[in-house]
Amino acid sequence: MRILVIGASGATALPALHLLPHTITTSSPAMSDLIAIDPGSFEIAVVDATSDLAIAPIISTRLKTAGFDGPTIVVLTDGGFSVAQESWNVADFVSANAQPAEIDARLRLAYARAPQPRQPDVAGPVRDTSAREPITRHGKLTVNHDNFTVTVGNRNVSLTYREFELLYHLVTHPNRAFTRAQLVTHVWGEAYLGGTRTVDVHVRRLRAKLGPEFAHAISTVRSVGYMFSSDEPVAQPSDLD
């Protein structure tokens, strides 16, 4: 299992975790560091709240903003269990002194109980989008293909050409999953010789530039790729008259 451990003390917050056959990555609690990590690269997040209980709900929210929709387990001191709250929106709690067998069981059960990601429509062959309306809106997000501008409310978002084309393609196909290979073909072209991981890099940059309000909208679809998640139809100019 691939586990991301978040906290100032790193993986040492749960010493027995090292005795288990899992792949462990560490991160600081900073939002900039969490956004820089591909949410599809780990399956469970473990948050070290042994020295700061207030960080648990904050990190839970930041993970969702960064696009992670898997389970989160919080590490507490024995005294911390008395103040643990359901409102923290985490899957489970574990003592920093827990033994390997208990930790492994909690990890497996949290992962098994986690809601499975919805099965989106996986995109077929990429088609030409030149006939689409040039302006696409999603709430406060406006993407204008005529002048290659993106705004979130009154804030202009500065994007590179590839970042813009990637965002435009995803926004104009809401709730539709694309593989990395499909995105490379559409945005970079069939002649592109680089690897598909460039998509991950550009998605991380897009999330950081769009900010917390829309970073989560570019969802990682496990074992597929990415999609722009929209609970409402994306409004085109003709819908706004």
C-alpha angles and dihedrals in degrees: 000000000000112000131187113205113201124195146083093271095048121208092341088082088079105030097180091059089079090063092063125084096247132122109246127199123178132211139175117245092249114124091226091057094046093051089050091061118083104241089212091062095075136039104202133030120214115197121202107220096156094113099028120030093184091066094069099076091038093056091044089058093044092052092054090047088052090054102259113140100170129103124292123208121197122214113217138177113246089259092052094068091076091067100038111129134205087219089070086080097221130139100233148338128235133188118246086231095054118133122240095258093054093045092050092049093050091049093050095045094046090052093046093049094047114109111259113242112260115260105247126196104273109223119249124211112340112254132203112272099191093110093059124108108273095228122062124181132194111176106298092349115099123182115190115192093184095067099015095241132143125195134182105200105310093338120104113220114212111216135172117241093260093046089052095048091048092050093045093051093050095044093050090053101047118188091008119120122223128192117233090249091056092050092049090051093050101040103030100025133239092280092063109120100191126097128269092250088084085078090061091051093050093046091053090051092048092051091050093048096045090054132218095309094064106014090094092052091077097071128197109230108208114243090359117060132247142329139177106248115216127173089191132043112271107253119236122199093261089060093055101055 
